[in-house]
Amino acid sequence: MQRVLTDRASKAVGGRAYADLLMRAALSFSCAALVLLAGCHRGRLTVTHPRSFPGVVSKDVTFHSSALNRNMMYGVYVPKDSARGTRFPVVYLLHGCGGSFRDWMSDSDVGAYAAKGLILVSVDGDCSYYMNAALDAKDRYEDYFVHDVLADAESRFPVLPGRENRAVVGVSMGGLAAVKLAFTRPDLFAFAGAISPAIDVSSRHFSWSRWSQSMRFHRIFGPTGSETRTHSDPFILVKTAESANRPYLYITAGEQEPLLSPIRRFVAHLKQHNYAYEFHTKPGGHDWGEWARQVPGCLDSLLAHIRRP
């Protein structure tokens, strides 16, 4: 009986509309499943602590985000002498999907660079890709980052003003966001670092074998072929990027990770369009074991490309 009804529905609404109905049904189911999973995992929350470094102070900040209409947190590493009136360049750190702002502070030695004259702000982004969700008006994560976080951090800490003193670096999900912002907000950043960026997610097609992931991409980026998808696709954005004030791009990948092929294709696009960049690989996969090894090269390049006091 169910198969007969399904066949009739398919003929009645047409293949494309029918696929849309299935998409909506799956989206509703995935939302319910995520709620249940959240409840199941609530008792297993792992508390992590930031690594400490000589001459560096770490802090957690809670503030109200107007874009998200709720309180959010971020972590900060600042030089110990930041109270003496000196101002410093700032680096915003974006984590991967399934992680939190604490990942950068507990799984890497990025905080050591505060002793070299940087303020490092690790930004919480849930699993949003730091985008304004195309199909969920309340999830304005790009606005939260570029408006709320920047305004709060740069009024609270001694940050040097101007794009020439500001950088963004991300891993995986955060790496895609860093690249996307380099193209769409060159007025904000002089340097963008992408470590194992999930560079192709906005161009991936729906997959039943990964329906939960596909539903998330559909909600964040919009339907396949939509304008919102195009506006988030680095392979398209690189063709129209402004030639003036382009942020310098630093891209890395693990030699054994599944994203290496699309990352190499994207790097070829950068070369084709005369974009200023460098690209490196190291042995490893798509995890913090590899990402932590990529941090020093990325931050050393950053120090060479942004203004310092």
N, C-alpha and C positions, 0 to 999 in steps of 0.2 A: 504493500500500500504506500509506504513512504517513497519508494522508488518511482511509482506512478505519479505521485504528486510532484516529485522533483522534476520528472521529465516534462510534465505539463507546465510547471513554472518556468522551466528553461525555454520552452517554446513560446510562452506567453510574453515574456519580457525581453527575450533576445539574449544572445550570449554575453554581450558586454554588460547589460543591465543586471543579468543574473550573477555575473561575477561580482558586481558591486554589492548585490544583496548578500552574497556569501561573505564578502569583505566586512560588511557592517555587522553581520551575525558573529563572525569570528572576533571582531573588535570588542563587541559586547561581552563575549565569553572570556576573552583575554583580560579585560578589565576586572571581571569578577574573580578570575583566577589569581590575578595579582593581589587583589585585596585579601584573598584567603592565604596566599603565600606570605604576605606581609605579617598577618596575624600569627602564622606558624613560626616565623623566624624571629619574632619580637624578643623572645627570651634568650636568643643566642647572639646578641650584639657583642662584638669584640671591641674592647677599648684599647686604643693604641696611643702611644706617646711620641711626641716629636723628638728627633735626635738633637743632641746639644753639641755646640761647637764653641771653641774659645773666641771671645770677643763678639759674641752674638747672643741676642735675646730673642726668645720665641714667645708669641702671644696668641691667644684665641680671641676673636672679636665677634660679638653678637650685635646685629643691627637690624633695623626694619627696612625691608625692601618694598618700595612703593609699587614696583612692577609686578611683584608676586603677591603683594598684600599679606606678607607674613614675615616673621623674623628669620634671618638666615645667619650662618656663621662663616667665617673665613679664618685662616691661620696666617701668621706673619712672622718672618724673621727680619730683625732690624739690627744694624750695627750697634754695639754698646755705647758708642760715643754719639749716638743720634740726638741726645739731649743737649748737645753743645752748640746748637744753631746751624750745623751743617746739613745740607739737603742732599738727597741721593736719588739716582735713577731707580725706577721701580720695574719689577718683572712680575707679571701675573701668570700663575701656574694653573693649568686646567687638567683635571684628572680624567680617567677613562670611565666608560659606562660600567656600573656595578661598584664603583669605588666612591671615595669621598675626598674632601680637601685634605684629610689627614694622610692620604697615601704619599704625597710628595714629601711630607715631613717625617714620616716613619720609615719609608722604604728607600729613600735616597739621601745622598749627602748634599743636596742642593743648598741647604742652609749655610754651608761653609762659605758660600759666595757672598753672604752678608758681610763677612769680615773683609771682603775685597771692595766694599763700598756700594752694595746693592741692597734695596729693600725688596723682599720676596713675599708676594701675597698669594696664598693658595686658596683658590676659589671653589666653593661647593657648587656642583651643577647637576646633582642627581644623575638621571640617565637622559638628559635633555638635549645633548649635543650643543649645549649653550645656544640654542636657537629659540626664536619665537615660534611655538608650535603652530603649524598651519591650520590644524583642525581642533585646537583647544585654546581658546582665547585667554584663559587664565594662566597658561604656562608661557610667560614672556621672559624666557631666560636670557635672550640676548640683551633685551632692555635692562634686565636686572644686572647683567655684567657690565655693559658699557656705560650705563648711567648710574645705577645705585652703588655697585661695588667700587667703581673708580672714584666716584664723588666721596664716598665714605672714607676709603683708605687714604686718599690724597688730601683729605682735610684733617685726618686723624694722625697721620705720620708725616715726617719731614721729607716729602717727595719733591724732586725738582719738577717744575712745570714743563709742559710741551711734549709733543710726540717724539722728539729726538731723545727724550729721557725715559721712554716707555716701551716695554716689550711684552710679548705674550708667548708663552711656551706651553705646549700641551702634549699629552700622550694619548694615543689611540683616539677615542672620541674627542678628547681635548685637542689632539693634533689636527683633526679635521676642522674644528672650530677656529684654531689659530690660523690655518691657511685661509679659511673663508673670510675671517676678519681682515687678513692682510689685503685681500682683494676688495672688500666692501667698505672697510673703514681705515684706509691708509692715512687718514687724518689723525688717527689715534696712536698708531704704533710705528716705530722705526725698524723693528725687528720682530720676526715671527719664527718660532721654532716648532717643528712638528716631528715628534718622536713616534715612530710606527703609526702614522696617522691612518684612521679609517677612511681613507681618501675617496672610496667609491660608494659609500653607503647610500648617498642620495640618488644614485643612478641604478641601484639594484632593483630587480623586478621582484614581484611577489612570489614567495616560495611556500608551498604547503608544508614542506619538511622543516621550514623555519618560520611557521606562521606567526608565532609570538613576536619574533623580531620584525617580521614584515609588517605586522599591525602597528608596532611602535614607529617604524619608519613612515608608515602611511599617516599616522597622527602628527608626527613632527614635521615631515617634509611635504605632505600632501600627496594627492594621487599621482601616479606615474605620468610623466609628460606635462604636468601642471607648471604654471609659472613659479610657484613656490619651490618646486623641485629644482627647476633651472637656476633659480637665484641662490641655491645652496650647493650647486655642483661645481667643484673646483675645475673640472675639465672644461666647463663652459666659461666660467668666470675668468680663467686665465686668458681667454681670447679677447676679452673686453676690458681688461684691467687698465687703469690710467697709467700712462707712461711716466708721469711726474710723481715724485714722492712715494715711489713704491717701497714698501718695507722689504728689507733683506730677508730672504727665506733660507732657513737651515733645516734640512730634512734628513732623517736617519731611519734605518730599518734593520731588523734582525735578518740574518741570512737564511734562517730556517722558518721564518714566519709566513703564514698564508697570505698576508697583504703585500708581500714583496713585489709580486708581479704588477698589481695596479699602481703601487707607488713608483715603480720604475717607469711605467707608462706616463704617469703624471709628470715625472721629472723630465721626460722627453718633451712634453708639452712646454715646460718652462724654458728649456733650451731653445725650442722652436720659436718662442715668442720673446726671446732675448731678455728673460727675467733674471735678475741678479740672485743667485742661489748657490748653495753647495749641498752635496749629497754624499752620505756616508753609510756604510753597512758594517755591522759587527756580528760575529757568531752569536746565535741565540734566537729565541722565539718571541712571542707576543706576550711579554710579562715583565714584571718589575726587575727580574734578574737581568734581562737585557737592557731595559730602559735606564736603570741606575748606572750602567756602564756607559751609556750614551750621554748622560747629563754633563760630565766635564767638558767634552768637546763642544756641546751646544752652548754652554754658558761661557766658555772661553771665546767662542766666536761672537757671542752677544756682547761681551766686554769690548771687543774690537769695533763694534758697529754702532754703539750708542754713546752718547756724550756722558762723561763723568766729571765730577768736580776736581 
